[in-house]
Amino acid sequence: MNQLIESLPTAARVSLLALCEPVALTLAQVLAEAGSLTRYVYFPTASFVSLIAELDARHRVEVGMAGREGMVGMQLALGHKHDPLGAVVQGAGEALRVRAAAFRKELARSAALRHRLLHYVGVLMNQRANAAACLRYHEIGPRLSRWLLMSQDRAAVDEFPVTQEFLAVMLGVRRVGITGAASDLQRRGLIRYHRGQLTVLDRAGLEAAACSCYATDRQTYSHLMER
C-alpha cells in the first residue's frame, strides 16, 4: 500500500481509495511532461518515479523521486493544473491512479487529505532544495551513492535495472563521470553492475559513501510526515 494513503484517517482513506484504479507502470514510461495539463495523480505502491526538471531538449536533471512514500501530481493540491516537472518511471511496478478532476473534488471535500498533503509539500520542498545544493557542491561518487540508496529504498530489493546513460541524465553529468564513479563503488565491493543490472552488495558501506543529503532527506521525511 502507498504510505501517504495509509497515513490518512480511516474515512478519508476509504473515500480516496474509492476513486483509485490500479495500474501497472513500465520502466521508462512517461507519466507527465513539464507544462502539460495534469490528467492523473499516481500513488506508487510497488514502483517509483523520477521527477525531472527540463531546461531544454538536451539538458535535464532529476530533482526528486516518488515511491510508495509519496505521490506524483502534488501540484494539484496547490491549485496548479499543469505539470511543473517531467515524471518518468524509474522502477516498474504497481501504482494507484486517480483522475485529476476527481482528485481536485476530493481535496475540496476532505480536510484530512489536504492537511496530510501539506506535510508532503514540505518534504518535496526540502528534497528539491537539497537536490539543487547537492548538484552544485557534492562530487559524483557520493551523489551516485545517494541516488542508489534512494532507489533501493523505493524498489525494496537489492537488484534493479539501470543504465549508465540514464544515471548520467538523472545526475546531470557526463556518462564518463558515471562510469568512473560506478567502477570505484564496484572496486570497493559496494555494488555489482553488469549488463544494465545493478546490485547493492554492501548497504552500510554505500550509506557511508553517500553525501550527507541522503540522511538529511530521510530525517526531513520522518520529521514532517510523522506529526
Secondary structure, 3 states (H helix, E strand, C coil): CCHHHHCCCHHHHHHHHCCCEEEEECCCCEEECCCCECCEEEEECCCEEEEEEECCCCCEEEEEEECCCCCECHHHHHCCCECCCEEEEEECEEEEEEEHHHHHHHHHHCHHHHHHHHHHHHHHHHHHHHHHHHHHHCCHHHHHHHHHHHHHHHHCCCEEECCHHHHHHHHCCCHHHHHHHHHHHHHCCCEEEECCEEEECCHHHHHHHCCCHHHHHHHHHHHHHCC
